[in-house]
Amino acid sequence: MSLENQTESTVADITQPSAMKFVILLGVVSLLSDMTYEGARSINGPFLALLGAGATMVATVAGLGELIGYGLRLLSGYLTDQTKRYWTITLVGYALNLFAVPLLALAGRWEIAAALMLAERLGKAIRNPARDAMLSHAASTLGRGWGFALHEAMDQLGALVGPLIVTLVLYFKGKSGYATGYVLLLIPAVLAMSVLLAGRFLYPHPHRLEVKVLKIETGGLSPPFWLYIAAVALIGAGYADFPLVAYHFHKTAVMPDTWIPLAYAVAMGTDAVAALILGYAFDRRGIIVMVGATVLSAGFAPLVFWGGFYGAIAGMVLWGVGMGAQESVMRAAIADMVPPQRRGSAYGIFQTGYGLFWFLGSLLMGVLYEQALMYLIIFSVASQLLAIPIFILVAKKFCVIR
C-alpha cells in the first residue's frame, strides 16, 4: 500500500466515527431546539386566535414567517460561502431562533406575538444554510440520506416532546397555560445553546469530516438542481402550515384545544420514522423515492379539513410523512447536485424557493379557507401532485438515481 493510500485509509478510519459523533451532536442541538420552537408552533395558531387574530391573519403570519424563515436563507447561504464563518452564523441564528419563544409569554397583543413568531423564523433563516452545509460534510461519510435522516429523526423527537409538554400544561391550566408553556420552553433553549457551543469547541473545522470530494463542475449549478427547485416550489405551495390547521381544529371543535398540540406531536413522530425510512431508501434508490412520499402526503388536506377527529389524526400522519421527506431526502439530494464550495448558496436557494412558495401558498390557502374548503383542498392536492413528473424527470433524464 502506498503512503498516499495509507493516509487516505487512516483519514477515513478517523473520520467515520468523528462524522457520526458530529451528526449526533447536531442532532441533539436540533432535538432540544425543536422542543423549544415546535412546542411553541403547536399552539401559536390558537394563541393568536385567543389574542384576537382571524383566520386570514393567522395564515398570513404563518406564511410570512415561512417566507422570512426560508427567503433570507438565500442571503445567509451566500454569506456562509463567502465568509466561511459557519459556526458564527449558526450560533447567531440559533440564539435568535430559540430565545424569541419564551418571550411570547409576555405578549399581550396578537401584533406583539406575531412579531416574536417572525423573529423566531428569522433566526432559523440565519442558521440553517450554514448548519446544513456543515452537516453535509459529515453525512457524506455515512451516506447522505442516512446522515440527514438521522439528524431529522432526532430533530423530530424534540418536535414530538415539545408539543407533549405544552399539551400537559394546557390540560392542567386551560387557556391560562399558554404563557406557562412558553416560559417552560426556555429550559431546552438554554440546553441547546450549551451543546452547540460545545460543538463549536470540539469540531472547529467540520469540512474536514468529508473524505470524498464530489467531482462536480464548479462553473454553475447543474440543470437537475434548477428542475429540482421547481418541484420543491410546488411542494411548498401546496403544504398548509400547521397554524392554519390548528386554527381549523380550534374553530370547528374537531378536537379540544388541549388535544391540538397532541395532534402536532403525532405528525412529528411520524416525521421522524418516515425520515429514517425514506433517508435509507434515498441512499439506495435516489430522488425517485420522493414520488411515493408525495403521493402519500398529498392526501393530508382532504383528511385534515374534511375529516372528523379520526380523519384529522390520519391527515396529520400523512402531513408528517411529507415533512419527513422534505427534511431528509430533499435536503440530502442537494449535496449530491452541487460542489462542496457552493453548498451554502445551494441550500440558501433551495430553502428560499421552498419558503417563498410556501408563503404564497399559505396566503392563498388562508383566503380560500374563508371562501370554501373545497378550493383549498383542490389547490393543496394539485400543487403537490404536479411536482411528481418533475421528480421523475430529474431522476431519469439526469440519472439522479442509484
MILUM-639170 format. One line per field, with one value per residue (C-alpha): residue in one letter; residue number from 1; x, y, z. Coordinates in nm, 2 decimals. Layout:
N
rest <- a/...
nr <- NUM/...
u <- X/...
v <- Y/...
w <- Z/...
# end
This chain:
402
rest <- m/s/l/e/n/q/t/e/s/t/v/a/d/i/t/q/p/s/a/m/k/f/v/i/l/l/g/v/v/s/l/l/s/d/m/t/y/e/g/a/r/s/i/n/g/p/f/l/a/l/l/g/a/g/a/t/m/v/a/t/v/a/g/l/g/e/l/i/g/y/g/l/r/l/l/s/g/y/l/t/d/q/t/k/r/y/w/t/i/t/l/v/g/y/a/l/n/l/f/a/v/p/l/l/a/l/a/g/r/w/e/i/a/a/a/l/m/l/a/e/r/l/g/k/a/i/r/n/p/a/r/d/a/m/l/s/h/a/a/s/t/l/g/r/g/w/g/f/a/l/h/e/a/m/d/q/l/g/a/l/v/g/p/l/i/v/t/l/v/l/y/f/k/g/k/s/g/y/a/t/g/y/v/l/l/l/i/p/a/v/l/a/m/s/v/l/l/a/g/r/f/l/y/p/h/p/h/r/l/e/v/k/v/l/k/i/e/t/g/g/l/s/p/p/f/w/l/y/i/a/a/v/a/l/i/g/a/g/y/a/d/f/p/l/v/a/y/h/f/h/k/t/a/v/m/p/d/t/w/i/p/l/a/y/a/v/a/m/g/t/d/a/v/a/a/l/i/l/g/y/a/f/d/r/r/g/i/i/v/m/v/g/a/t/v/l/s/a/g/f/a/p/l/v/f/w/g/g/f/y/g/a/i/a/g/m/v/l/w/g/v/g/m/g/a/q/e/s/v/m/r/a/a/i/a/d/m/v/p/p/q/r/r/g/s/a/y/g/i/f/q/t/g/y/g/l/f/w/f/l/g/s/l/l/m/g/v/l/y/e/q/a/l/m/y/l/i/i/f/s/v/a/s/q/l/l/a/i/p/i/f/i/l/v/a/k/k/f/c/v/i/r
nr <- 1/2/3/4/5/6/7/8/9/10/11/12/13/14/15/16/17/18/19/20/21/22/23/24/25/26/27/28/29/30/31/32/33/34/35/36/37/38/39/40/41/42/43/44/45/46/47/48/49/50/51/52/53/54/55/56/57/58/59/60/61/62/63/64/65/66/67/68/69/70/71/72/73/74/75/76/77/78/79/80/81/82/83/84/85/86/87/88/89/90/91/92/93/94/95/96/97/98/99/100/101/102/103/104/105/106/107/108/109/110/111/112/113/114/115/116/117/118/119/120/121/122/123/124/125/126/127/128/129/130/131/132/133/134/135/136/137/138/139/140/141/142/143/144/145/146/147/148/149/150/151/152/153/154/155/156/157/158/159/160/161/162/163/164/165/166/167/168/169/170/171/172/173/174/175/176/177/178/179/180/181/182/183/184/185/186/187/188/189/190/191/192/193/194/195/196/197/198/199/200/201/202/203/204/205/206/207/208/209/210/211/212/213/214/215/216/217/218/219/220/221/222/223/224/225/226/227/228/229/230/231/232/233/234/235/236/237/238/239/240/241/242/243/244/245/246/247/248/249/250/251/252/253/254/255/256/257/258/259/260/261/262/263/264/265/266/267/268/269/270/271/272/273/274/275/276/277/278/279/280/281/282/283/284/285/286/287/288/289/290/291/292/293/294/295/296/297/298/299/300/301/302/303/304/305/306/307/308/309/310/311/312/313/314/315/316/317/318/319/320/321/322/323/324/325/326/327/328/329/330/331/332/333/334/335/336/337/338/339/340/341/342/343/344/345/346/347/348/349/350/351/352/353/354/355/356/357/358/359/360/361/362/363/364/365/366/367/368/369/370/371/372/373/374/375/376/377/378/379/380/381/382/383/384/385/386/387/388/389/390/391/392/393/394/395/396/397/398/399/400/401/402
u <- 0.00/0.14/0.19/-0.09/-0.33/-0.23/-0.30/-0.64/-0.73/-0.62/-0.82/-1.13/-1.09/-1.07/-1.34/-1.61/-1.67/-1.60/-1.86/-2.12/-2.04/-2.08/-2.42/-2.54/-2.42/-2.61/-2.90/-2.90/-2.90/-3.19/-3.38/-3.36/-3.42/-3.72/-3.86/-3.85/-3.99/-4.21/-4.36/-4.45/-4.56/-4.81/-5.01/-4.92/-5.23/-5.48/-5.27/-5.31/-5.68/-5.71/-5.55/-5.80/-5.64/-5.86/-5.80/-5.65/-5.42/-5.31/-5.24/-5.06/-4.84/-4.76/-4.69/-4.48/-4.29/-4.20/-4.11/-3.87/-3.75/-3.67/-3.64/-3.35/-3.16/-3.05/-2.85/-2.74/-2.62/-2.43/-2.27/-2.18/-1.99/-1.82/-1.71/-1.67/-1.79/-2.01/-2.01/-2.06/-2.36/-2.51/-2.47/-2.62/-2.92/-2.99/-2.98/-3.25/-3.44/-3.46/-3.49/-3.78/-4.00/-4.01/-4.07/-4.41/-4.52/-4.51/-4.71/-5.04/-5.15/-5.15/-4.93/-4.65/-4.69/-4.68/-4.36/-4.19/-4.30/-4.15/-3.82/-3.81/-3.83/-3.56/-3.32/-3.39/-3.32/-2.98/-2.86/-2.99/-2.77/-2.45/-2.57/-2.68/-2.35/-2.16/-2.39/-2.35/-1.97/-2.02/-2.32/-2.11/-1.92/-2.23/-2.44/-2.62/-2.97/-2.90/-2.70/-2.97/-3.24/-3.07/-3.04/-3.41/-3.52/-3.35/-3.49/-3.84/-3.80/-3.77/-4.07/-4.27/-4.17/-4.22/-4.59/-4.65/-4.51/-4.73/-5.03/-4.98/-4.96/-5.28/-5.45/-5.39/-5.41/-5.65/-5.62/-5.41/-5.14/-5.02/-4.78/-4.66/-4.59/-4.39/-4.18/-4.11/-3.96/-3.67/-3.51/-3.45/-3.35/-3.06/-2.95/-2.95/-2.72/-2.49/-2.45/-2.40/-2.12/-1.96/-1.98/-1.80/-1.52/-1.49/-1.53/-1.39/-1.34/-1.64/-1.54/-1.25/-1.50/-1.57/-1.32/-1.46/-1.48/-1.75/-1.61/-1.88/-1.83/-1.79/-1.89/-2.25/-2.54/-2.65/-2.97/-3.10/-3.07/-3.29/-3.55/-3.55/-3.61/-3.93/-4.06/-3.96/-4.16/-4.47/-4.45/-4.40/-4.70/-4.94/-4.83/-5.06/-4.87/-4.98/-5.10/-5.38/-5.46/-5.46/-5.69/-5.93/-5.92/-5.99/-6.27/-6.46/-6.40/-6.28/-6.09/-6.05/-5.78/-5.57/-5.55/-5.42/-5.06/-5.10/-5.21/-4.90/-4.69/-4.84/-4.72/-4.38/-4.34/-4.45/-4.20/-3.91/-4.00/-4.06/-3.73/-3.53/-3.72/-3.70/-3.34/-3.23/-3.43/-3.27/-2.92/-3.02/-3.27/-3.21/-3.45/-3.72/-3.84/-3.99/-4.26/-4.41/-4.37/-4.55/-4.84/-4.89/-4.85/-5.09/-5.38/-5.34/-5.56/-5.89/-5.85/-5.74/-6.00/-6.29/-6.25/-6.37/-6.15/-6.00/-5.97/-5.78/-5.54/-5.49/-5.43/-5.17/-4.99/-4.97/-4.87/-4.58/-4.48/-4.44/-4.24/-4.01/-3.94/-3.88/-3.64/-3.44/-3.45/-3.50/-3.20/-2.97/-3.03/-2.89/-2.55/-2.54/-2.61/-2.36/-1.99/-1.89/-1.79/-2.13/-2.34/-2.41/-2.56/-2.73/-2.91/-3.00/-3.15/-3.33/-3.47/-3.56/-3.76/-3.94/-4.02/-4.13/-4.38/-4.49/-4.57/-4.77/-4.94/-5.02/-5.16/-5.38/-5.50/-5.59/-5.81/-5.95/-6.03/-6.27/-6.43/-6.47/-6.27/-6.31/-6.10/-5.83/-5.81/-5.81/-5.52/-5.32/-5.35/-5.30/-4.99/-4.82/-4.91/-4.77/-4.43/-4.43/-4.35/-4.06/-3.91/-3.94/-3.77/-3.48/-3.44/-3.45/-3.31/-3.03/-2.97/-3.00/-3.09/-2.89
v <- 0.00/0.34/0.62/0.81/0.52/0.46/0.83/0.81/0.49/0.65/0.96/0.75/0.55/0.86/1.05/0.78/0.78/1.15/1.22/1.01/1.19/1.53/1.43/1.31/1.63/1.85/1.61/1.68/2.05/2.01/1.78/2.05/2.34/2.17/2.11/2.48/2.62/2.33/2.32/2.69/2.64/2.37/2.64/2.96/2.94/2.91/3.16/3.42/3.35/3.39/3.73/3.83/3.74/3.60/3.31/3.52/3.69/3.36/3.21/3.53/3.53/3.16/3.22/3.53/3.35/3.08/3.34/3.51/3.17/3.04/3.36/3.51/3.18/3.29/3.58/3.36/3.09/3.34/3.49/3.14/3.06/3.40/3.43/3.06/3.15/2.85/2.84/3.21/3.23/2.91/3.04/3.38/3.22/2.97/3.23/3.44/3.13/2.99/3.29/3.46/3.17/3.23/3.60/3.51/3.47/3.84/3.92/4.08/4.16/3.95/4.20/4.16/3.78/3.78/3.99/3.74/3.45/3.62/3.68/3.31/3.23/3.49/3.31/2.99/3.16/3.28/2.95/2.68/2.70/2.71/2.42/2.21/2.28/2.15/1.86/1.76/1.72/1.47/1.30/1.22/0.97/0.80/0.82/1.15/1.01/0.83/1.12/1.37/1.12/1.05/1.42/1.47/1.18/1.34/1.67/1.53/1.36/1.70/1.82/1.53/1.61/1.98/1.97/1.70/1.93/2.21/1.97/1.87/2.24/2.33/2.02/2.13/2.51/2.56/2.89/3.04/2.78/2.94/3.17/2.90/2.67/2.94/3.00/2.63/2.62/2.84/2.53/2.33/2.66/2.71/2.35/2.36/2.67/2.50/2.18/2.40/2.59/2.26/2.15/2.47/2.38/2.01/2.05/2.38/2.26/2.04/2.04/1.81/1.53/1.49/1.24/1.20/1.52/1.51/1.59/1.83/2.11/2.44/2.68/2.69/2.49/2.19/2.16/1.89/2.14/2.40/2.14/2.02/2.36/2.38/2.06/2.19/2.51/2.32/2.11/2.42/2.60/2.31/2.24/2.40/2.53/2.39/2.72/2.72/2.36/2.42/2.72/2.49/2.24/2.52/2.69/2.37/2.20/1.88/1.82/2.00/2.28/2.07/1.79/2.02/2.01/1.63/1.61/1.80/1.56/1.27/1.44/1.50/1.13/1.02/1.27/1.10/0.75/0.85/1.04/0.73/0.50/0.75/0.85/0.49/0.44/0.75/0.61/0.31/0.44/0.82/1.10/0.88/0.80/1.15/1.02/0.78/1.02/1.30/1.07/0.99/1.35/1.49/1.31/1.51/1.81/1.62/1.43/1.73/1.98/1.74/1.46/1.43/1.35/1.03/1.18/1.47/1.24/1.03/1.36/1.46/1.13/1.19/1.55/1.41/1.17/1.47/1.67/1.37/1.35/1.72/1.74/1.43/1.33/1.68/1.82/1.53/1.54/1.90/1.79/1.54/1.81/2.08/2.10/2.15/2.51/2.60/2.42/2.72/2.91/2.60/2.54/2.90/2.89/2.56/2.69/3.03/2.88/2.65/2.93/3.18/2.94/2.82/3.18/3.24/2.91/2.97/3.32/3.18/2.89/3.14/3.33/3.00/2.88/3.17/3.12/2.74/2.45/2.26/2.52/2.50/2.12/2.11/2.36/2.17/1.83/1.96/2.16/1.86/1.61/1.85/1.80/1.43/1.45/1.68/1.44/1.16/1.38/1.47/1.10/0.96/1.23/1.34/1.00/1.13/0.78/0.49
w <- 0.00/-0.10/0.16/-0.01/0.02/0.38/0.46/0.29/0.49/0.82/0.75/0.66/0.98/1.19/1.00/1.02/1.40/1.41/1.14/1.33/1.66/1.48/1.32/1.66/1.83/1.58/1.62/2.00/1.93/1.69/1.94/2.21/1.98/1.82/2.17/2.20/1.88/1.77/2.11/2.06/1.70/1.81/2.00/1.80/1.59/1.88/2.08/1.80/1.78/2.16/2.12/1.85/1.52/1.24/1.00/0.72/0.97/1.13/0.78/0.68/0.99/0.94/0.57/0.63/0.89/0.65/0.38/0.63/0.76/0.41/0.20/0.38/0.36/0.01/0.17/0.47/0.23/0.02/0.32/0.45/0.13/0.12/0.48/0.57/0.92/0.96/1.33/1.39/1.16/1.31/1.67/1.60/1.42/1.69/1.96/1.79/1.69/2.04/2.27/2.09/2.20/2.58/2.52/2.38/2.74/2.77/2.46/2.54/2.19/1.88/1.69/1.95/1.94/1.56/1.57/1.80/1.59/1.29/1.48/1.56/1.19/1.12/1.35/1.17/0.83/0.95/1.09/0.85/0.54/0.75/0.97/0.67/0.49/0.79/0.83/0.46/0.51/0.79/0.62/0.31/0.51/0.65/0.33/0.28/0.30/0.63/0.78/0.71/0.81/1.15/1.21/1.12/1.34/1.64/1.54/1.53/1.86/2.01/1.79/1.95/2.31/2.29/2.19/2.45/2.72/2.61/2.59/2.96/3.06/2.88/3.02/3.37/3.33/3.04/2.85/3.12/3.04/2.72/2.90/3.13/2.83/2.65/2.97/3.02/2.67/2.79/2.95/2.63/2.46/2.71/2.68/2.30/2.30/2.55/2.34/2.03/2.20/2.30/1.93/1.82/2.06/1.97/1.59/1.47/1.11/1.01/0.64/0.73/0.81/0.43/0.30/-0.06/-0.26/-0.53/-0.88/-1.00/-1.24/-1.05/-1.33/-1.22/-1.06/-1.26/-1.47/-1.23/-0.94/-1.11/-1.21/-0.86/-0.72/-0.94/-0.78/-0.44/-0.50/-0.59/-0.28/-0.07/-0.22/-0.15/0.20/0.46/0.76/1.09/1.25/0.98/1.05/1.43/1.37/1.18/1.46/1.71/1.51/1.42/1.75/1.57/1.89/2.22/2.23/2.47/2.20/1.92/2.03/2.07/1.70/1.61/1.82/1.62/1.30/1.44/1.55/1.20/1.05/1.25/1.14/0.78/0.76/0.86/0.62/0.33/0.40/0.39/0.07/-0.08/-0.04/-0.24/-0.49/-0.52/-0.56/-0.71/-0.36/-0.35/-0.58/-0.33/-0.05/-0.24/-0.33/0.03/0.16/-0.10/0.08/0.41/0.31/0.25/0.57/0.78/0.66/0.58/0.82/1.18/1.47/1.33/0.98/1.12/1.30/0.98/0.79/1.04/0.99/0.61/0.68/0.89/0.61/0.38/0.63/0.69/0.32/0.29/0.58/0.49/0.12/-0.02/0.18/0.12/-0.26/-0.27/-0.16/-0.44/-0.70/-0.62/-0.53/-0.16/-0.21/-0.34/-0.08/0.14/-0.16/-0.29/0.04/0.05/-0.30/-0.22/0.11/-0.03/-0.32/-0.08/0.16/-0.10/-0.25/0.10/0.19/-0.13/-0.09/0.27/0.19/-0.08/0.14/0.41/0.17/0.03/0.38/0.43/0.09/0.06/0.19/-0.13/-0.32/-0.05/-0.07/-0.46/-0.46/-0.20/-0.36/-0.72/-0.63/-0.47/-0.74/-1.01/-0.86/-0.93/-1.31/-1.23/-0.97/-1.23/-1.50/-1.26/-1.17/-1.52/-1.76/-1.54/-1.37/-1.02/-0.91/-0.77
# end
